Amino acid sequence: LLLAETLRHGRTAGMRIACVPLFSDLPVVLLSVGLLVRVAHLDTVLGGISLAGAAFVAYLAVDNLRAAPPTPSTHRTPPSSLVRGVLTNWANPHPYLFWVAVGAPLIIRPGSRLAAALFILCFYACLVGAKLCMALTVGHFRQRLMGGWYVLLNRLLGSALLLLALMLLRDAWAFLTR
């Protein structure tokens, strides 16, 4: 999504997507900590999240597969790129899996609150920092990637998103049939 938004709408849209975890992860973290308390329902919850994620990622894939080269009027950043990123993050089971399996246990284990705070700070600095670097790099080379390259890259990204949607659908099936 970060690459597609950066190619389609420019560096600013990509930077917005890069910052999505700063806006969307608090509910994910809180839900993950809550899920640790109720592990028995984990498969159903993750199955539902995977199914919703598969549907939303498939929608994004089709959007990329249909992308035409931008016209001057579409070069502006759409106001919905941040919302689109938040919805994508909420529908993606991977943040939930990370926070249930790794993040939440590190935060709630007995020990230093300072260590937990430093973990969260370093984690988000690296996550958002890496995504910002990608958005800036793709944004810098965006003009060279327009025209036929733009359509080709969007089709490749759309195909990758479609593959991810199928993988999420497979995961949903596995979670829901256990």
Summary of the structure (lengths in Angstrom):
residues: 178
radius of gyration: 17.8
end to end distance: 30.6
largest distance: 55.5
contacts: 561
relative contact order: 0.23
helix: 85%
strand: 0%
